[in-house]
């Protein structure tokens, strides 16, 4: 996501910064769309804090070898 593309998303992100006390702008804002149970993303690491919004079909997100069920509209903040 690039700031300025969506005023509504910019507002949500600013609320996250305030609510979670995030002063460091080294961040990742990720939106994932999984239209069915077949989509996936290979194993990888994030070098910054991340706010991950998940939309569409439920899926398993694994963080530090811990599985987390993500459903449509869920938000997970980690890092």
PDB file of N, CA, C and O in Angstrom:
ATOM      1  N   UNK A   1       0.844  -1.185   0.000  1.00  0.00           N
ATOM      2  CA  UNK A   1       0.000   0.000   0.000  1.00  0.00           C
ATOM      3  C   UNK A   1       0.881   1.237   0.000  1.00  0.00           C
ATOM      4  O   UNK A   1       1.884   1.305   0.711  1.00  0.00           O
ATOM      5  N   UNK A   2       0.498   2.191  -0.792  1.00  0.00           N
ATOM      6  CA  UNK A   2       1.182   3.482  -0.844  1.00  0.00           C
ATOM      7  C   UNK A   2       0.276   4.558  -0.285  1.00  0.00           C
ATOM      8  O   UNK A   2      -0.879   4.689  -0.689  1.00  0.00           O
ATOM      9  N   UNK A   3       0.818   5.339   0.664  1.00  0.00           N
ATOM     10  CA  UNK A   3       0.042   6.418   1.266  1.00  0.00           C
ATOM     11  C   UNK A   3      -0.481   7.358   0.189  1.00  0.00           C
ATOM     12  O   UNK A   3       0.230   7.691  -0.759  1.00  0.00           O
ATOM     13  N   UNK A   4      -1.735   7.783   0.345  1.00  0.00           N
ATOM     14  CA  UNK A   4      -2.340   8.722  -0.579  1.00  0.00           C
ATOM     15  C   UNK A   4      -3.236   8.085  -1.622  1.00  0.00           C
ATOM     16  O   UNK A   4      -3.997   8.787  -2.288  1.00  0.00           O
ATOM     17  N   UNK A   5      -3.164   6.767  -1.779  1.00  0.00           N
ATOM     18  CA  UNK A   5      -4.005   6.087  -2.770  1.00  0.00           C
ATOM     19  C   UNK A   5      -5.456   6.021  -2.321  1.00  0.00           C
ATOM     20  O   UNK A   5      -6.370   6.073  -3.144  1.00  0.00           O
ATOM     21  N   UNK A   6      -5.665   5.905  -1.000  1.00  0.00           N
ATOM     22  CA  UNK A   6      -7.019   5.798  -0.474  1.00  0.00           C
ATOM     23  C   UNK A   6      -7.113   6.585   0.829  1.00  0.00           C
ATOM     24  O   UNK A   6      -6.522   6.182   1.831  1.00  0.00           O
ATOM     25  N   UNK A   7      -7.842   7.695   0.836  1.00  0.00           N
ATOM     26  CA  UNK A   7      -7.998   8.460   2.080  1.00  0.00           C
ATOM     27  C   UNK A   7      -8.571   7.609   3.221  1.00  0.00           C
ATOM     28  O   UNK A   7      -8.186   7.783   4.377  1.00  0.00           O
ATOM     29  N   UNK A   8      -9.485   6.693   2.899  1.00  0.00           N
ATOM     30  CA  UNK A   8     -10.070   5.833   3.936  1.00  0.00           C
ATOM     31  C   UNK A   8      -9.003   4.914   4.546  1.00  0.00           C
ATOM     32  O   UNK A   8      -8.958   4.744   5.764  1.00  0.00           O
ATOM     33  N   UNK A   9      -8.149   4.323   3.709  1.00  0.00           N
ATOM     34  CA  UNK A   9      -7.092   3.448   4.218  1.00  0.00           C
ATOM     35  C   UNK A   9      -6.069   4.270   4.997  1.00  0.00           C
ATOM     36  O   UNK A   9      -5.578   3.816   6.030  1.00  0.00           O
ATOM     37  N   UNK A  10      -5.742   5.466   4.523  1.00  0.00           N
ATOM     38  CA  UNK A  10      -4.825   6.349   5.255  1.00  0.00           C
ATOM     39  C   UNK A  10      -5.349   6.613   6.667  1.00  0.00           C
ATOM     40  O   UNK A  10      -4.585   6.608   7.633  1.00  0.00           O
ATOM     41  N   UNK A  11      -6.652   6.842   6.774  1.00  0.00           N
ATOM     42  CA  UNK A  11      -7.270   7.116   8.075  1.00  0.00           C
ATOM     43  C   UNK A  11      -7.179   5.896   8.995  1.00  0.00           C
ATOM     44  O   UNK A  11      -6.886   6.036  10.183  1.00  0.00           O
ATOM     45  N   UNK A  12      -7.425   4.713   8.458  1.00  0.00           N
ATOM     46  CA  UNK A  12      -7.328   3.474   9.241  1.00  0.00           C
ATOM     47  C   UNK A  12      -5.895   3.276   9.737  1.00  0.00           C
ATOM     48  O   UNK A  12      -5.677   2.925  10.897  1.00  0.00           O
ATOM     49  N   UNK A  13      -4.930   3.502   8.859  1.00  0.00           N
ATOM     50  CA  UNK A  13      -3.523   3.319   9.215  1.00  0.00           C
ATOM     51  C   UNK A  13      -3.127   4.310  10.311  1.00  0.00           C
ATOM     52  O   UNK A  13      -2.437   3.936  11.259  1.00  0.00           O
ATOM     53  N   UNK A  14      -3.555   5.566  10.191  1.00  0.00           N
ATOM     54  CA  UNK A  14      -3.247   6.555  11.224  1.00  0.00           C
ATOM     55  C   UNK A  14      -3.829   6.126  12.565  1.00  0.00           C
ATOM     56  O   UNK A  14      -3.181   6.286  13.599  1.00  0.00           O
ATOM     57  N   UNK A  15      -5.058   5.577  12.559  1.00  0.00           N
ATOM     58  CA  UNK A  15      -5.667   5.092  13.798  1.00  0.00           C
ATOM     59  C   UNK A  15      -4.841   3.967  14.404  1.00  0.00           C
ATOM     60  O   UNK A  15      -4.670   3.905  15.621  1.00  0.00           O
ATOM     61  N   UNK A  16      -4.326   3.076  13.558  1.00  0.00           N
ATOM     62  CA  UNK A  16      -3.466   1.990  14.052  1.00  0.00           C
ATOM     63  C   UNK A  16      -2.219   2.554  14.718  1.00  0.00           C
ATOM     64  O   UNK A  16      -1.840   2.109  15.801  1.00  0.00           O
ATOM     65  N   UNK A  17      -1.574   3.536  14.074  1.00  0.00           N
ATOM     66  CA  UNK A  17      -0.375   4.148  14.645  1.00  0.00           C
ATOM     67  C   UNK A  17      -0.669   4.712  16.034  1.00  0.00           C
ATOM     68  O   UNK A  17       0.100   4.500  16.972  1.00  0.00           O
ATOM     69  N   UNK A  18      -1.786   5.434  16.159  1.00  0.00           N
ATOM     70  CA  UNK A  18      -2.137   6.054  17.433  1.00  0.00           C
ATOM     71  C   UNK A  18      -2.506   5.000  18.471  1.00  0.00           C
ATOM     72  O   UNK A  18      -1.983   5.013  19.585  1.00  0.00           O
ATOM     73  N   UNK A  19      -3.410   4.084  18.108  1.00  0.00           N
ATOM     74  CA  UNK A  19      -3.919   3.096  19.065  1.00  0.00           C
ATOM     75  C   UNK A  19      -2.822   2.180  19.593  1.00  0.00           C
ATOM     76  O   UNK A  19      -2.836   1.816  20.769  1.00  0.00           O
ATOM     77  N   UNK A  20      -1.874   1.804  18.742  1.00  0.00           N
ATOM     78  CA  UNK A  20      -0.830   0.871  19.157  1.00  0.00           C
ATOM     79  C   UNK A  20       0.494   1.562  19.476  1.00  0.00           C
ATOM     80  O   UNK A  20       1.504   0.893  19.693  1.00  0.00           O
ATOM     81  N   UNK A  21       0.498   2.892  19.506  1.00  0.00           N
ATOM     82  CA  UNK A  21       1.687   3.639  19.879  1.00  0.00           C
ATOM     83  C   UNK A  21       2.861   3.417  18.942  1.00  0.00           C
ATOM     84  O   UNK A  21       4.006   3.323  19.385  1.00  0.00           O
ATOM     85  N   UNK A  22       2.581   3.334  17.657  1.00  0.00           N
ATOM     86  CA  UNK A  22       3.629   3.065  16.670  1.00  0.00           C
ATOM     87  C   UNK A  22       4.207   4.397  16.195  1.00  0.00           C
ATOM     88  O   UNK A  22       3.549   5.165  15.493  1.00  0.00           O
ATOM     89  N   UNK A  23       5.458   4.648  16.596  1.00  0.00           N
ATOM     90  CA  UNK A  23       6.126   5.888  16.190  1.00  0.00           C
ATOM     91  C   UNK A  23       7.073   5.620  15.033  1.00  0.00           C
ATOM     92  O   UNK A  23       7.322   6.503  14.212  1.00  0.00           O
ATOM     93  N   UNK A  24       7.601   4.410  14.964  1.00  0.00           N
ATOM     94  CA  UNK A  24       8.549   4.037  13.911  1.00  0.00           C
ATOM     95  C   UNK A  24       7.787   3.814  12.621  1.00  0.00           C
ATOM     96  O   UNK A  24       6.887   2.975  12.573  1.00  0.00           O
ATOM     97  N   UNK A  25       8.129   4.543  11.581  1.00  0.00           N
ATOM     98  CA  UNK A  25       7.417   4.420  10.311  1.00  0.00           C
ATOM     99  C   UNK A  25       7.988   3.296   9.432  1.00  0.00           C
ATOM    100  O   UNK A  25       7.567   3.130   8.287  1.00  0.00           O
ATOM    101  N   UNK A  26       8.949   2.524   9.970  1.00  0.00           N
ATOM    102  CA  UNK A  26       9.417   1.344   9.249  1.00  0.00           C
ATOM    103  C   UNK A  26       8.331   0.291   9.442  1.00  0.00           C
ATOM    104  O   UNK A  26       8.290  -0.393  10.465  1.00  0.00           O
ATOM    105  N   UNK A  27       7.478   0.172   8.477  1.00  0.00           N
ATOM    106  CA  UNK A  27       6.283  -0.633   8.665  1.00  0.00           C
ATOM    107  C   UNK A  27       5.856  -1.309   7.386  1.00  0.00           C
ATOM    108  O   UNK A  27       6.291  -0.950   6.292  1.00  0.00           O
ATOM    109  N   UNK A  28       4.999  -2.289   7.545  1.00  0.00           N
ATOM    110  CA  UNK A  28       4.397  -2.947   6.402  1.00  0.00           C
ATOM    111  C   UNK A  28       2.901  -2.971   6.579  1.00  0.00           C
ATOM    112  O   UNK A  28       2.399  -3.461   7.591  1.00  0.00           O
ATOM    113  N   UNK A  29       2.192  -2.454   5.616  1.00  0.00           N
ATOM    114  CA  UNK A  29       0.732  -2.527   5.612  1.00  0.00           C
ATOM    115  C   UNK A  29       0.381  -3.461   4.469  1.00  0.00           C
ATOM    116  O   UNK A  29       0.660  -3.167   3.307  1.00  0.00           O
ATOM    117  N   UNK A  30      -0.231  -4.585   4.805  1.00  0.00           N
ATOM    118  CA  UNK A  30      -0.476  -5.613   3.794  1.00  0.00           C
ATOM    119  C   UNK A  30      -1.959  -5.947   3.756  1.00  0.00           C
ATOM    120  O   UNK A  30      -2.581  -6.158   4.797  1.00  0.00           O
ATOM    121  N   UNK A  31      -2.516  -5.994   2.574  1.00  0.00           N
ATOM    122  CA  UNK A  31      -3.875  -6.503   2.398  1.00  0.00           C
ATOM    123  C   UNK A  31      -3.779  -7.727   1.502  1.00  0.00           C
ATOM    124  O   UNK A  31      -3.186  -7.685   0.424  1.00  0.00           O
ATOM    125  N   UNK A  32      -4.369  -8.805   1.963  1.00  0.00           N
ATOM    126  CA  UNK A  32      -4.354 -10.056   1.202  1.00  0.00           C
ATOM    127  C   UNK A  32      -5.777 -10.440   0.833  1.00  0.00           C
ATOM    128  O   UNK A  32      -6.679 -10.397   1.670  1.00  0.00           O
ATOM    129  N   UNK A  33      -5.973 -10.815  -0.422  1.00  0.00           N
ATOM    130  CA  UNK A  33      -7.277 -11.280  -0.905  1.00  0.00           C
ATOM    131  C   UNK A  33      -7.123 -12.739  -1.310  1.00  0.00           C
ATOM    132  O   UNK A  33      -6.321 -13.074  -2.182  1.00  0.00           O
ATOM    133  N   UNK A  34      -7.905 -13.603  -0.662  1.00  0.00           N
ATOM    134  CA  UNK A  34      -7.894 -15.030  -0.970  1.00  0.00           C
ATOM    135  C   UNK A  34      -9.299 -15.415  -1.418  1.00  0.00           C
ATOM    136  O   UNK A  34     -10.163 -15.667  -0.579  1.00  0.00           O
ATOM    137  N   UNK A  35      -9.545 -15.466  -2.744  1.00  0.00           N
ATOM    138  CA  UNK A  35     -10.897 -15.715  -3.244  1.00  0.00           C
ATOM    139  C   UNK A  35     -11.406 -17.131  -2.960  1.00  0.00           C
ATOM    140  O   UNK A  35     -12.615 -17.363  -2.930  1.00  0.00           O
ATOM    141  N   UNK A  36     -10.482 -18.077  -2.752  1.00  0.00           N
ATOM    142  CA  UNK A  36     -10.892 -19.451  -2.455  1.00  0.00           C
ATOM    143  C   UNK A  36      -9.826 -20.092  -1.568  1.00  0.00           C
ATOM    144  O   UNK A  36      -8.851 -19.437  -1.198  1.00  0.00           O
ATOM    145  N   UNK A  37     -10.001 -21.337  -1.234  1.00  0.00           N
ATOM    146  CA  UNK A  37      -9.065 -22.029  -0.347  1.00  0.00           C
ATOM    147  C   UNK A  37      -7.771 -22.461  -1.014  1.00  0.00           C
ATOM    148  O   UNK A  37      -6.944 -23.107  -0.370  1.00  0.00           O
ATOM    149  N   UNK A  38      -7.568 -22.126  -2.280  1.00  0.00           N
ATOM    150  CA  UNK A  38      -6.387 -22.568  -3.016  1.00  0.00           C
ATOM    151  C   UNK A  38      -5.220 -21.568  -2.963  1.00  0.00           C
ATOM    152  O   UNK A  38      -4.076 -21.945  -3.218  1.00  0.00           O
ATOM    153  N   UNK A  39      -5.494 -20.314  -2.638  1.00  0.00           N
ATOM    154  CA  UNK A  39      -4.444 -19.302  -2.642  1.00  0.00           C
ATOM    155  C   UNK A  39      -3.498 -19.456  -1.464  1.00  0.00           C
ATOM    156  O   UNK A  39      -3.912 -19.832  -0.367  1.00  0.00           O
ATOM    157  N   UNK A  40      -2.230 -19.164  -1.698  1.00  0.00           N
ATOM    158  CA  UNK A  40      -1.273 -19.167  -0.601  1.00  0.00           C
ATOM    159  C   UNK A  40      -0.076 -18.295  -0.956  1.00  0.00           C
ATOM    160  O   UNK A  40       0.084 -17.848  -2.092  1.00  0.00           O
ATOM    161  N   UNK A  41       0.735 -18.075   0.028  1.00  0.00           N
ATOM    162  CA  UNK A  41       1.947 -17.290  -0.122  1.00  0.00           C
ATOM    163  C   UNK A  41       3.056 -18.110   0.517  1.00  0.00           C
ATOM    164  O   UNK A  41       2.888 -18.610   1.630  1.00  0.00           O
ATOM    165  N   UNK A  42       4.175 -18.256  -0.158  1.00  0.00           N
ATOM    166  CA  UNK A  42       5.267 -19.067   0.363  1.00  0.00           C
ATOM    167  C   UNK A  42       5.842 -18.507   1.653  1.00  0.00           C
ATOM    168  O   UNK A  42       5.618 -17.347   1.997  1.00  0.00           O
ATOM    169  N   UNK A  43       6.575 -19.335   2.350  1.00  0.00           N
ATOM    170  CA  UNK A  43       7.216 -18.950   3.602  1.00  0.00           C
ATOM    171  C   UNK A  43       8.182 -17.786   3.370  1.00  0.00           C
ATOM    172  O   UNK A  43       8.968 -17.796   2.423  1.00  0.00           O
ATOM    173  N   UNK A  44       8.110 -16.791   4.243  1.00  0.00           N
ATOM    174  CA  UNK A  44       8.987 -15.627   4.146  1.00  0.00           C
ATOM    175  C   UNK A  44       9.033 -14.926   5.501  1.00  0.00           C
ATOM    176  O   UNK A  44       8.279 -15.289   6.404  1.00  0.00           O
ATOM    177  N   UNK A  45       9.899 -13.935   5.656  1.00  0.00           N
ATOM    178  CA  UNK A  45      10.043 -13.182   6.902  1.00  0.00           C
ATOM    179  C   UNK A  45       9.749 -11.702   6.661  1.00  0.00           C
ATOM    180  O   UNK A  45       9.935 -11.185   5.559  1.00  0.00           O
ATOM    181  N   UNK A  46       9.293 -11.045   7.704  1.00  0.00           N
ATOM    182  CA  UNK A  46       9.074  -9.604   7.669  1.00  0.00           C
ATOM    183  C   UNK A  46      10.126  -8.964   8.566  1.00  0.00           C
ATOM    184  O   UNK A  46      10.309  -9.393   9.705  1.00  0.00           O
ATOM    185  N   UNK A  47      10.814  -7.950   8.071  1.00  0.00           N
ATOM    186  CA  UNK A  47      11.861  -7.281   8.842  1.00  0.00           C
ATOM    187  C   UNK A  47      11.361  -6.023   9.543  1.00  0.00           C
ATOM    188  O   UNK A  47      12.155  -5.202  10.001  1.00  0.00           O
ATOM    189  N   UNK A  48      10.055  -5.879   9.623  1.00  0.00           N
ATOM    190  CA  UNK A  48       9.477  -4.706  10.264  1.00  0.00           C
ATOM    191  C   UNK A  48       8.149  -5.118  10.883  1.00  0.00           C
ATOM    192  O   UNK A  48       7.687  -6.240  10.675  1.00  0.00           O
ATOM    193  N   UNK A  49       7.536  -4.220  11.641  1.00  0.00           N
ATOM    194  CA  UNK A  49       6.204  -4.551  12.158  1.00  0.00           C
ATOM    195  C   UNK A  49       5.243  -4.565  10.981  1.00  0.00           C
ATOM    196  O   UNK A  49       5.445  -3.866   9.989  1.00  0.00           O
ATOM    197  N   UNK A  50       4.213  -5.356  11.103  1.00  0.00           N
ATOM    198  CA  UNK A  50       3.285  -5.540   9.994  1.00  0.00           C
ATOM    199  C   UNK A  50       1.842  -5.530  10.488  1.00  0.00           C
ATOM    200  O   UNK A  50       1.520  -6.162  11.494  1.00  0.00           O
ATOM    201  N   UNK A  51       0.982  -4.816   9.781  1.00  0.00           N
ATOM    202  CA  UNK A  51      -0.460  -4.896   9.983  1.00  0.00           C
ATOM    203  C   UNK A  51      -0.996  -5.634   8.762  1.00  0.00           C
ATOM    204  O   UNK A  51      -0.962  -5.102   7.652  1.00  0.00           O
ATOM    205  N   UNK A  52      -1.486  -6.840   8.954  1.00  0.00           N
ATOM    206  CA  UNK A  52      -1.935  -7.672   7.851  1.00  0.00           C
ATOM    207  C   UNK A  52      -3.460  -7.794   7.897  1.00  0.00           C
ATOM    208  O   UNK A  52      -4.023  -8.346   8.842  1.00  0.00           O
ATOM    209  N   UNK A  53      -4.111  -7.273   6.868  1.00  0.00           N
ATOM    210  CA  UNK A  53      -5.557  -7.399   6.714  1.00  0.00           C
ATOM    211  C   UNK A  53      -5.816  -8.570   5.769  1.00  0.00           C
ATOM    212  O   UNK A  53      -5.202  -8.656   4.705  1.00  0.00           O
ATOM    213  N   UNK A  54      -6.724  -9.473   6.154  1.00  0.00           N
ATOM    214  CA  UNK A  54      -7.017 -10.630   5.318  1.00  0.00           C
ATOM    215  C   UNK A  54      -8.471 -10.579   4.861  1.00  0.00           C
ATOM    216  O   UNK A  54      -9.384 -10.402   5.668  1.00  0.00           O
ATOM    217  N   UNK A  55      -8.671 -10.735   3.555  1.00  0.00           N
ATOM    218  CA  UNK A  55     -10.021 -10.687   2.981  1.00  0.00           C
ATOM    219  C   UNK A  55     -10.268 -11.926   2.132  1.00  0.00           C
ATOM    220  O   UNK A  55      -9.349 -12.474   1.524  1.00  0.00           O
ATOM    221  N   UNK A  56     -11.522 -12.356   2.101  1.00  0.00           N
ATOM    222  CA  UNK A  56     -11.896 -13.505   1.273  1.00  0.00           C
ATOM    223  C   UNK A  56     -11.982 -14.767   2.108  1.00  0.00           C
ATOM    224  O   UNK A  56     -12.453 -14.751   3.245  1.00  0.00           O
ATOM    225  N   UNK A  57     -11.523 -15.848   1.529  1.00  0.00           N
ATOM    226  CA  UNK A  57     -11.600 -17.172   2.149  1.00  0.00           C
ATOM    227  C   UNK A  57     -10.679 -17.267   3.358  1.00  0.00           C
ATOM    228  O   UNK A  57      -9.625 -16.631   3.393  1.00  0.00           O
ATOM    229  N   UNK A  58     -11.074 -18.058   4.342  1.00  0.00           N
ATOM    230  CA  UNK A  58     -10.198 -18.246   5.504  1.00  0.00           C
ATOM    231  C   UNK A  58      -8.912 -18.963   5.104  1.00  0.00           C
ATOM    232  O   UNK A  58      -8.868 -19.690   4.112  1.00  0.00           O
ATOM    233  N   UNK A  59      -7.867 -18.739   5.901  1.00  0.00           N
ATOM    234  CA  UNK A  59      -6.588 -19.387   5.642  1.00  0.00           C
ATOM    235  C   UNK A  59      -5.803 -19.445   6.938  1.00  0.00           C
ATOM    236  O   UNK A  59      -6.153 -18.788   7.918  1.00  0.00           O
ATOM    237  N   UNK A  60      -4.752 -20.226   6.938  1.00  0.00           N
ATOM    238  CA  UNK A  60      -3.875 -20.330   8.096  1.00  0.00           C
ATOM    239  C   UNK A  60      -2.654 -19.450   7.866  1.00  0.00           C
ATOM    240  O   UNK A  60      -1.939 -19.609   6.876  1.00  0.00           O
ATOM    241  N   UNK A  61      -2.424 -18.527   8.783  1.00  0.00           N
ATOM    242  CA  UNK A  61      -1.232 -17.690   8.787  1.00  0.00           C
ATOM    243  C   UNK A  61      -0.314 -18.275   9.857  1.00  0.00           C
ATOM    244  O   UNK A  61      -0.764 -18.544  10.971  1.00  0.00           O
ATOM    245  N   UNK A  62       0.946 -18.474   9.543  1.00  0.00           N
ATOM    246  CA  UNK A  62       1.894 -19.012  10.516  1.00  0.00           C
ATOM    247  C   UNK A  62       2.889 -17.926  10.884  1.00  0.00           C
ATOM    248  O   UNK A  62       3.577 -17.380  10.022  1.00  0.00           O
ATOM    249  N   UNK A  63       2.958 -17.617  12.176  1.00  0.00           N
ATOM    250  CA  UNK A  63       3.895 -16.623  12.688  1.00  0.00           C
ATOM    251  C   UNK A  63       4.768 -17.320  13.729  1.00  0.00           C
ATOM    252  O   UNK A  63       4.263 -17.836  14.727  1.00  0.00           O
ATOM    253  N   UNK A  64       6.072 -17.332  13.494  1.00  0.00           N
ATOM    254  CA  UNK A  64       7.022 -17.999  14.401  1.00  0.00           C
ATOM    255  C   UNK A  64       6.562 -19.413  14.735  1.00  0.00           C
ATOM    256  O   UNK A  64       6.528 -19.810  15.900  1.00  0.00           O
ATOM    257  N   UNK A  65       6.211 -20.158  13.706  1.00  0.00           N
ATOM    258  CA  UNK A  65       5.786 -21.565  13.812  1.00  0.00           C
ATOM    259  C   UNK A  65       4.479 -21.752  14.576  1.00  0.00           C
ATOM    260  O   UNK A  65       4.173 -22.860  15.016  1.00  0.00           O
ATOM    261  N   UNK A  66       3.708 -20.680  14.738  1.00  0.00           N
ATOM    262  CA  UNK A  66       2.410 -20.763  15.413  1.00  0.00           C
ATOM    263  C   UNK A  66       1.308 -20.481  14.402  1.00  0.00           C
ATOM    264  O   UNK A  66       1.258 -19.390  13.834  1.00  0.00           O
ATOM    265  N   UNK A  67       0.413 -21.459  14.164  1.00  0.00           N
ATOM    266  CA  UNK A  67      -0.667 -21.252  13.195  1.00  0.00           C
ATOM    267  C   UNK A  67      -1.766 -20.352  13.774  1.00  0.00           C
ATOM    268  O   UNK A  67      -2.109 -20.436  14.953  1.00  0.00           O
ATOM    269  N   UNK A  68      -2.304 -19.489  12.905  1.00  0.00           N
ATOM    270  CA  UNK A  68      -3.381 -18.587  13.286  1.00  0.00           C
ATOM    271  C   UNK A  68      -4.414 -18.601  12.170  1.00  0.00           C
ATOM    272  O   UNK A  68      -4.089 -18.321  11.016  1.00  0.00           O
ATOM    273  N   UNK A  69      -5.665 -18.927  12.510  1.00  0.00           N
ATOM    274  CA  UNK A  69      -6.741 -18.929  11.519  1.00  0.00           C
ATOM    275  C   UNK A  69      -7.140 -17.493  11.219  1.00  0.00           C
ATOM    276  O   UNK A  69      -7.588 -16.767  12.107  1.00  0.00           O
ATOM    277  N   UNK A  70      -6.977 -17.087   9.966  1.00  0.00           N
ATOM    278  CA  UNK A  70      -7.391 -15.752   9.518  1.00  0.00           C
ATOM    279  C   UNK A  70      -8.669 -15.909   8.709  1.00  0.00           C
ATOM    280  O   UNK A  70      -8.728 -16.705   7.772  1.00  0.00           O
ATOM    281  N   UNK A  71      -9.684 -15.149   9.076  1.00  0.00           N
ATOM    282  CA  UNK A  71     -10.953 -15.182   8.357  1.00  0.00           C
ATOM    283  C   UNK A  71     -11.188 -13.834   7.690  1.00  0.00           C
ATOM    284  O   UNK A  71     -10.460 -12.873   7.941  1.00  0.00           O
ATOM    285  N   UNK A  72     -12.196 -13.771   6.849  1.00  0.00           N
ATOM    286  CA  UNK A  72     -12.505 -12.557   6.097  1.00  0.00           C
ATOM    287  C   UNK A  72     -12.640 -11.363   7.032  1.00  0.00           C
ATOM    288  O   UNK A  72     -13.449 -11.384   7.959  1.00  0.00           O
ATOM    289  N   UNK A  73     -11.844 -10.316   6.788  1.00  0.00           N
ATOM    290  CA  UNK A  73     -11.916  -9.098   7.570  1.00  0.00           C
ATOM    291  C   UNK A  73     -11.003  -9.063   8.786  1.00  0.00           C
ATOM    292  O   UNK A  73     -10.973  -8.060   9.499  1.00  0.00           O
ATOM    293  N   UNK A  74     -10.249 -10.147   9.042  1.00  0.00           N
ATOM    294  CA  UNK A  74      -9.373 -10.175  10.214  1.00  0.00           C
ATOM    295  C   UNK A  74      -8.157  -9.282  10.014  1.00  0.00           C
ATOM    296  O   UNK A  74      -7.716  -9.036   8.891  1.00  0.00           O
ATOM    297  N   UNK A  75      -7.631  -8.809  11.130  1.00  0.00           N
ATOM    298  CA  UNK A  75      -6.423  -8.006  11.172  1.00  0.00           C
ATOM    299  C   UNK A  75      -5.467  -8.654  12.153  1.00  0.00           C
ATOM    300  O   UNK A  75      -5.864  -9.003  13.265  1.00  0.00           O
ATOM    301  N   UNK A  76      -4.217  -8.820  11.761  1.00  0.00           N
ATOM    302  CA  UNK A  76      -3.174  -9.351  12.632  1.00  0.00           C
ATOM    303  C   UNK A  76      -2.002  -8.366  12.605  1.00  0.00           C
ATOM    304  O   UNK A  76      -1.509  -8.004  11.536  1.00  0.00           O
ATOM    305  N   UNK A  77      -1.564  -7.937  13.794  1.00  0.00           N
ATOM    306  CA  UNK A  77      -0.426  -7.030  13.900  1.00  0.00           C
ATOM    307  C   UNK A  77       0.709  -7.787  14.565  1.00  0.00           C
ATOM    308  O   UNK A  77       0.537  -8.362  15.640  1.00  0.00           O
ATOM    309  N   UNK A  78       1.867  -7.785  13.923  1.00  0.00           N
ATOM    310  CA  UNK A  78       3.016  -8.497  14.479  1.00  0.00           C
ATOM    311  C   UNK A  78       4.305  -7.808  14.093  1.00  0.00           C
ATOM    312  O   UNK A  78       4.329  -6.954  13.207  1.00  0.00           O
ATOM    313  N   UNK A  79       5.380  -8.187  14.769  1.00  0.00           N
ATOM    314  CA  UNK A  79       6.696  -7.649  14.434  1.00  0.00           C
ATOM    315  C   UNK A  79       7.357  -6.962  15.574  1.00  0.00           C
ATOM    316  O   UNK A  79       8.472  -6.462  15.430  1.00  0.00           O
TER     317      UNK A  79
END
